[in-house]
């Protein structure tokens, strides 16, 4: 009885390239960013440079609301945390985006909503980003902002 040599079957034995695995489905989420900030740190900076801080940090809509804020330092901390979470979700840091180009406001029932300048909106559209979502919370000495950016 003649024995045949053992051969591996399939595409490896014949030298045929294996098909590429199927592509992973594209996520609807572009990016998620989170920032946590001690309000006491913002209080220190605000104590040293109150006017300069507001002018450099706040989006025009945020600047309008600063004068009516019950606790301006808490409000500034939220504003800063929102900006940090936004650029983390975007994945760029503050390269090409100034602090005063990103902000937040409250809409119906007090829900927080991101607001950006037209220049940043054009950049987001170019990246294929559609919806933006924001969640904000504060407790004792902490402020936390979470930003989710969705693909269009």
PyMOL commands that set and color helices and strands:
alter all, ss='L'
color gray80, all
select helices_A, chain A and resi 11-14+39-48+50-57+60-66+72-90+99-101+108-110+118-126
alter helices_A, ss='H'
color red, helices_A
select strands_A, chain A and resi 29-38+102-106+112-116+129-139+142-151
alter strands_A, ss='S'
color yellow, strands_A
deselect
rebuild
show_as cartoon
